[in-house]
Amino acid sequence: MFSNKTILVTGGTGSVGKKVVETLIGKYSPKGIIVFSRDEQKQYEMRKQGLDNACLRYRIGDIRDKESLWRAFDGVDIVIHSAALKHIISCEYNPFETVKTNVLGAQNIIDASIDRGVERVIALSTDKAANPTSIYGATKLCAEKMFIHGNSSSSGQVTRFSAVRFGNVIGSRGSVIPLFIKQRDSGVITVTDEKMTRFALDHERGVDFLLECAKTMEGGEVFIPKLSSMRIWDIAKAIAPDCSIEISGIQPGEKVHECLITVDEARHTLEFDDHYVIGPEFPWWDQKRSEGGRPLAEGFSYTSDLNDRWLTADRLLEIIGAP
């Protein structure tokens, strides 16, 4: 799928975007990779870290700027969209800016992809989009629905759109793990709520899943990997066993537990061995795409507190490389 293709990664200097670029270079033979982001310093740092392959190009731009995207998408076959404003509290205090990037930026990507004849677009979403309580989650749900509807907008054209909904990517920007490591030296770790749970996903598995979905997508799906859950309290104890823990209170927009599939979404979701696929509720959904999938039980929901898979402390420390 990626051989001799030109792939553009929005937010390509972020934690997930960077890992996508590394994986494409290491495992595939693309014709070209374009790192599209607005942070020239991170682009410089990626080059200094050795990500300066002959097929790799860095392009400064903002997904808010449709003209910038239109030009960047010239000759692009596949778009992996990971650019977003993601910090929940910052988004709560800056809702207008969040909408400009996460919603209007998504529309710009959809329009530019169709106009430029991009073959496939896969957007990175989040568990915050399921029953959202934050502006971040609400904008990502809106973006998800826009990308799915993009398949209708591109009817008769080559472009297809799908999305991948992730849990917390361990160690990424906005994750509690870098915060806990930083707080460890002070002897005190702050946890917002002792009952809080999250879905956990390491970078490598997340990116491999994302790229596999980009290969197999037909257009219209929201892909969800089967993940382990983790208790925030247990993470704090694993990272800083000798520190005391203070309860700081739930922050604006935060949930106690996360959800990847709601009860209502489960009605049109299929289960596979290692993932789920939420199908669109539109008549153009082709049922042949559901081959091998199993319908979910009535009343099913996929939440971090009721999960049957749990991340152990040893496995967490192994993933983050902490002592």
N, C-alpha and C positions, 0 to 999 in steps of 0.2 A: 504493500500500500504506500509506503513512504519512499521507496526507491525512485530516484529520478523525479521527485516531486519537490515543489517549493512550498515550504511550510512557514507561516508567520505566527509568532507567539506574542499576543498582546500581554503586557505585564511580564515580559520575558526576563526582567531582572529581579522579580520577586522570588520567594523561596520555591514555590511550585514551578513557576515559569523557567527558572534557572535549571531545575532538575529535569524538566522536559527537554530543554536544549541539550544538556549533558547526555541524556538517554538517546536522543535522536542521533547525536554524533557517535556515541559509543556502540549502538546496536543496529543502526540502519545506514543506508547510503543515499541520503536525500540530495537532490540537485542543489538546493539552497535552503538556508534557515535564516529568517529575518527576526531579530529581536526588536520588538516595537515597545518602547517605553518612554516616559518623560523624564527619567532620572539619568542624566548623563554621567554622574559620578558612579552609579552602580554599573553602568555599561563599561566605564573605564576599569572598574575593579574586576569585572568579569574577564576582560581582556588580560589583565595582569595575572589572573588566576589560571591562565592557560586556555580559556575559551576564545580562541582566535583562529579557528579552523578556516581553511580556504573557502568552504561553502557558507560560512557564517557572515552575516551582515548586521550591523547595528544601525537602527534608525530611531531618531528622537521624534516623538510625536505623542499626541494625546487623543484618546478615543472620543473625547468631546468634540474634536475637530474633524468633521466629516470630510473636508477636502484633503486633510493630511492622510486619513485612512484610504480615501479613494486612490491617491497616488501610491501609497505604500502597498496596496493590494494588486498592483499591476503585475500580472504573471503569476500570482499566488494560486496554488491548488488547494491548500488546506489551511484553515485558520483554527488555532487553539486559543480560545479567549479566556485568559486568567486575570486580566486587569480589572481592578475594582477598588473602591474604598471599603475597607474591611474591619477597621477597629470599631467595635460596637459603640463604645462611649463617645468616641470622636464623631461617629455618624449621628448619634442621638443629638449632639449639640450642633451639628452642621447638616441638617436634613436637606436643605436646598442643594448644597454641594454634592451630597450623596446621590440625590436624584439625577443631577447633571452627569455624573460619571456612570453610575450603575444602571440607570434606566435610559437616559438619552444617549449615552455612549453605546448601549446595547443596540438601540435603533440605528445608530450610525453604522455599526458593524454589519447589521442585517442588510441595510440598504447598499452599502459599499460592496458587500459580498455578492449580492444579486447582480448589481450593475457591472461588476468586474468579472463575473463568471467563475467565482471560486466554487470548487466542487463540494467541499465539506466544511462545515463550521461546527465545532463542538465547544460548548461553553461550560466553564467550571462554576458550579453552584455550591450550595451549602445547606447543612441541616437547619440553619436558621431560617430558611425559606419555607419550611413546613410549619404551619400554624404560627406565623411570625409574630413576635412581640416587640421587635426592634425595627427601626427604620432601615437598618442594614438588611435584616431578614425580609422585610416587606419589599425593598427594592430588588432583592435577588429573586424573590418569587415572581415579581412583575417581569423581570428580565427573562426568567425561565419561560414564562408563558409567551413572551414576545418571540423568543427563539423558536419555540414550537410552532407558533402561528406563522413564522417566517417560511415554513414549508408551503403554506397556502399562498403566501405572497409571491413565492418563487415558482408557482405552478407553471409548467411549460419551460422552465429554465433548468439549468444543471444543478443549481445550488441546493444542498440539503442541510438541515439544522438539527442538532440534538444537544442534550445537556447531560452533565454528570454531577450528581449531588453527593458531596463529601461530608464527613464529620470533621472533627478537629485534626488538622495535620500537625503531627507532633513536632514541636520546635519551630513552627512557622511564626511569621509576624502575627501578633495578637494572641499567641498561645501563652498559657500560664507558665510553661516550663522554663523559658528564658527568665521570666520574672522570679520564679522560685530559686533558680540558680544564683541570680544576682542577690536576692534577699538572704541567701544562706550565710553569707559572711557577717550579716548583722546579728544572727542568732534568733531572728524572729521571722516566721513566714505568715503571710496574711492569706486567709481563705475566706471567700465571700459567704459560703454556706456549707456546713459540714455534710449535708445530704447530697450536695451537687454531684451529678454524673455527666460524663461526656462520651461520645463515640471517639475512638482513637484510630488514627491512620498514619502510618509512616510514609515518608516521601517516596521511597522506592516503589512500594506496592501501589500507592496512589497514582503515581505517574504511569506505571505499567498498565494499570486498569484504564486510565484515561486514554492512553494511546491504543489499547485494544478496542475500546469503545469507538474510537475514531475510525478504526479499520472496519468494524462490523456494523456500524450504524446504518440504518435505512433512511432516517429522518423522522423526527417526531417523538423519539424516545427520551425519557429521563432515566439514566442508568444510576443504580445505587449499589455499591459494593456491600457485602456482608462484613460487618466490622465487629471488633471487640469494644466493650465499654470500659471505662475507668472511673474510679471515684477520685475527685479532686483532692479530698483529704488523704487518700492513700498515695497519690502522687507526691504531695508535700512531704509525707513521712518517708517515702522512698528516696527522694532527692536530698532531704535534710533531716535525717533521723535524730540528730542531736539538738534540733532547734525547737523552740516553742511555737505554737500555732495560735494566731489571733483570728477571731471571726470579725470580718470587716463589714459584712452586710452585702446583700445583692445589689449590684450596680444597675443603673438605668438601662432598660432593654434586655437584661439578662434573664435567662430561664434557669430553673433548678435542674431540670432534665431536658435533654434534647430529643427531637423526633425527626426521623428520616422519611417515614411514610405515615401519613395520617389515615384514620379510619375511612374517610371519604375517598382518598386516593387509592386505598387498597382495593376498591371495587374494580378498578381498571389497571391493576398491577399484576404482573406475572413473576413467579419465583423460579430462579434457576439455581444451579448447584452453589455458585459463589456470589450471586448478585440478584438484584431485582430489576425489573424494567417497568416503569410507569408509562402506560400508553396514553396518547391523547384522546380526548373525548370528542372526536370529530369523525364524520362519515368517511373521510378519505384515508383513515387508518386501515392498512392492508393486514388482514388477519394472518396471512402467511408468515408475517414477521414474528408471530408468537410461537412458532414451532419449537417444541421442547420445553416451553414454559408451563408452569402449574398455577392455576388461580389460587388466591389466598382465601383463607377461611373468613367467614362473615365476622366483622368486628375486629379484624386484625389491625394492629398498628405496630410500628417499629420504633421503639423508644429506648433511650440509653439506660433507664432504670430497670426495665423489664427484659433486658437482653439476656440471652443464655450463653453469651461469650464474654469473658472478662480478661482484661490485660493484667498479667502478673507484674509485681514490682521488679522482679529480675528481668523480665522481657522489656519493660519500659527503660530501665537503666542501660540495657544492651542497645536499644534503639538510639538513645540520645548520647551514648558513649560516656555517661557520667560515672565517676568512681563510686 
